[in-house]
Amino acid sequence: MSTPPASPAEQATVEQAVARIADETGQVSGAGVLVAADLVLTCAHVIIRGRQERPETVLVDFPFLRTGPSRAEVHFLAPATPGSELPTGDLAVLRLETALPPDVRPVEFAAAAPPGLQVSVYGFPDGYPDGRWVSGRTVGSLPSGAVQLEVTDSAGFTVGYSGAPVWSPELGAVLGIIVAADGQGGRAGYMSPAPALAETWPEFDAVVRSAPERAAGAARGRRRGAAEVASGGRERTQWVSDAPADHDVLKRTALANVLARQLRHARTETPDASFLVHVDGSWGTGKSTLLKLLARELHGDSIVAFFDTWRHVRIEPPWWALLVAIRKAVVQHRPRWRRPLFLLRELLARVRRDGAPQVLSGLLLVGGALLAALLFRAGVITVRSVEPAFKTVTTVVGAAGALWTAGILLSRYAMWASARRARTFEDSHTDPMNDVAEHIAWLVRHAGRPIVVLVEDLDRCTADYVVNFLDSVQTLVRDVPAHWRRPVRRTPGWHAPSFVVAMDGAWLRCAYENAYETFKSAVAEPGRPIGYLFLDKLFQLSVPMPRLGGAGRDLYFGRLLGVSAEKPPPATADQVRAALTASGDEIEVLETLAKADPRVREIVAAQAVERILDAGVQDVSRHALAKFSRLLHSNPRAMKRFVNTYTVLRAVRVLEGSLVPTDTLALWTLLRIRWPELADHLEAHPEAIDRIMEGSAQGLPESLRELATSEDLHEVLCGVPGVTLTPDVIRACSGAGDDLAPLRP
C-alpha cells in the first residue's frame, strides 16, 4: 500500500495535496486529498450535503498551489451505511477536468495508524475560508475500522474538516481522511484509515501504489539526461534544496509541540507578561523550519506573525516594521468583510489618543460660534456693523480650520504608513514611544487571540540593529502601559504577546558586548559576561536546536541520497509505544527507550517526548528535581528558569537519542543557568572538566580561571551524591557526542 520513501526533491508534501471542495455556487463544503494525478479523495457526505440528488460535478481547488477552482466529475460515491454509529463507507472519488502542474506529486498513505502518532489536519471551518490547521494525535482503532483522534490544541474537528487528510510528520505519509467528529467543539475526531478506504473503494490499492511510482519514475527519467551524467558514466547524486523544509524528517514537529506547550503554559500562568523564547542554533541547523512547524502548532489558538529581520535591516526605526507586522497579522486574522471596520476602529483609537489638540481646537471654534450667536441675539452686535468682516473672517477661519483638522487627522492616520513618516513622527512628537507602545497595546488588546511573533534571521543583521530591535521589543511590547490591560467586550481578555527569536546565541551575545563595551568590567560576573546577562534578562527560555545522533544522522543522510534505511518490524515499535504509554514517570520512559533498538528509538522519540510532557508524569519528575533547589540560592526567577530549561533540554536530548539520567541532566542544567560561559566552554572542550574537578584552572580562558577554583562552583559540581560530570557525560548532556548511546548513572 505504501512505497519506499522518495528523496526530498520527489517527496510530496501534504500542503500540495490538500483540496478544497465547493458546490456550484462556490460554497465550501469540505476538504479532500490528491491521491493520483487527476483523482481527489473526500467524504461522500461532503458531496451530497444538502442535496436531494447526487451531483455530477463539484468545484475543486488547491489553496497551497494557488490554483483557481476547476470542475471535477464524481467518479465514485459510497454514502455512509445507514444506522451505523460511526460512518463506514462514506467515500467519494473526484476526477479533475483540469491538469495540475507536472511537478505536483500525490501523497502516500501509511499502511497503519498506530496509537500515539502526532498528526496535523488542514480543513476549512466556518470563518476560515482559506483554511486552518488542527494538531492532534491518534488514540486507537475502533471495531468499525475507524481510528479515533484527539485534538492537542484549542481548535477542533468542526464542520469543514470532513474529507481532510490526516498527516503524520513522523511517517511522512497520510494516515487517512476525517469522516466524523464529536465532543464539545469537535475535540474527538474519527478517521477512515487506508485499510478502510481500500475496502470501500476497490481501486484504492492500485491507485495509491502506482501514482507515486509513476511520478517518481518520470522524475528519475528526467534526471537521467546527458547533462547529469558524470564523465566516467556514473550518475551524479541529486542536488538538494537548501530552503527551509516543509516536510519534517528530523522530528522538529515534536520540538515545535514542546515550545507550543511552553508558550500556552506561560500565557495561562502570567497572561499580562510577555514570554520571550530564544531558539539557539548556528546557521543551517533548521531554525526556520522549526518556526514554520511552530506556526502550524499555534495556528489553532493564536495569531502568528512572522518577522524576517533580514528584510527590514535597512529600515529605520525598527519599531515601525514590528508594528506593521503585528498589525498585518491582526488584520488578516479577521474575515475580509470585517477588516475595513477594524481599520476604522484603529483610526478612531489614534484620534482619541493623539488627536486631543485637534478636538480642543474644534471645541474652541464651536464655542466661539455659539458666543457670537448669543451676542447677535442680545443685540450687542448687529449684522450691518460686522457683516462684511464677519463673512470674510468666518469663511477664512472655517476653511482653514477644516483643512487643518482634516490634514492633521489624515497625516496622523498615514503617519506610520512608511518608515520615513515614522521617523518624522519620532522627531515631531513630544513622547513618541509612549504613543507607539499604547497603540501596539491597543492592537494586542483587540486582537481577539494571543499574538505570537516569530523572529528569524536576526543573526544576519548588524550589531546595532540587533540591539535596537530587541530594545524595541522590550520597551514597546513587553513593557506595555498598564492602563491598556483592561479586558474589552467580546474578547478573551488580555494576553501579552509572546516572541520566539531564532538566532545564533554567540551572535546575539557579541552584539550586546559590542554595544555595551564600556560596562563590561563593571557589570560582568565570573562565568556570566555582559552578553549572557542580557540574554538572561531578555529571554525566559533558551532552546538549543537538536543535533543529529548516530541513527538519526544515518537515516537523514540516507534520505538525502534516496536510500531507504532498514526499518525494524512494526510490531517492535508498537510494543515500545505501548510500554511508553504505561510509563508512570520520566525515569520509566528513559528505561523503556534504553531497552529499545536505536532504530526504534528514532521512530518513537516524538511519542516519548509527548509522554514526558504529560502533566502527571511531569509532576512526578519535578519532584525528583526538588533536591537541586538549595543550589539555586532560593532565587524564584532562577527556579522557574531551571524547571523550564530542564524540561526543554530533556525533550531535545530524547529527540537526539541521548538518554541522560535525570539527576545528571538536572546538574548540567543548573550549571548552564548559573555559569553559561563555563557551560559553553565545556561543550566545546569537555575534557576541561577533569582539570576543574582537580581544582586547576590550567588551559581555561582568563575569564573562567577565577570561577574554576571558586567554592560556589565546586559546591554545585559535588552537590548531588552519585552524580559526576565527566567528558562523556558532558558530550551527551550537550548533544555533542558522536554516538549518543544511552548513559547509565
Order of alpha helices (4+ residues) and beta strands (2+ residues): alpha-beta-beta-beta-alpha-beta-beta-beta-beta-beta-beta-beta-beta-beta-alpha-alpha-alpha-beta-alpha-beta-alpha-alpha-alpha-alpha-alpha-alpha-alpha-beta-alpha-beta-alpha-alpha-alpha-beta-alpha-alpha-alpha-alpha-alpha-alpha-alpha-alpha-alpha-alpha-alpha-alpha
